[in-house]
Amino acid sequence: MITNNAIQSSIKPGNWLTIGAFDGVHLGHQELIRTLVSFAHNLGRQAIVITFSPDPSEFLAGEKGPFYLTSPSEREYLLKQLGVDRIITKIFNSKLANLTAQEFIYQIHQKTPFTNLIVGYDFRFGADRTGDLAFLQKLGKELRFDVKVIQPFRINGKTVSSSLIRHLLKQGNIKTVAEMLGRYYSIEGLVIHGDGRGKHIGIPTANIRVWPRKFLPKIGVYSVRVSLEKNDYPAVLSIGMRPTFYQSPSEQTIEVHILDFNQEIYGKNLNIEFIQFLRDEKQYQSAEQLIKQIQQDIQQTREVLKYATGTTNLPS
């Protein structure tokens, strides 16, 4: 394990830096990071990302439920894949939140010397977000660093952002989310024991326990791709309350039926990519009606997965 002191002692002046939460590492983030890496590496310098845990917007809003598009390990993996040399994660707490814009940049510059800073067009920092781009450029002249601003990344006229992606996930708009991420949205979770109803009706499912802070798409049924031990499988996934079997609302569950699969996988981790939204959750009058619908979901998923490309391959 590398300590913060070890990291900081190996960072030399002249490096390129960016600062942000980067939740989701969407195409807008990727544009910024690729620019950072390209400039830094062309000059023989390191590309350094300073990020936060928890996300400042989540901390300041007092969010307690699912919020994150990427877990800390997912975010780090994706940033590293883009060529980032070092990722420094700062704990975002009241002390950090109360730093003035000037104090914040002074602290960053002292501990992590840099001569070039790349930020997004909407970057704001410091207590009450009083530090804007004009203020940052003024500090740059004082501390002798250059500031480069990346303009918004748009798809079909809409600026790509983490908040927009969350909104789209709430709608079940998996296709547009994938366009904005440059990859399929994914979750990772542990296979746990459920109530065995799927097996009882002849369609066995794996119950998935995910990180509680992970943002989930809307309740419903999806065509997904499951990655297990470097192998990919087509599957049907349901997020919901199982109203056919429970008259009163039950705890929300995530269940996945892997097609043509009969291995024992309790206790294993699955990576699941959302390929297409199939339908809303519905209460059926009988188990037979539900089985008929699931069989239709399976057939539709076979067709959908014929044309799905690309994988996420995120680590545990």
Summary of the structure (lengths in Angstrom):
residues: 316
radius of gyration: 22.3
end to end distance: 17.3
largest distance: 72.5
contacts: 941
relative contact order: 0.12
helix: 34%
strand: 26%
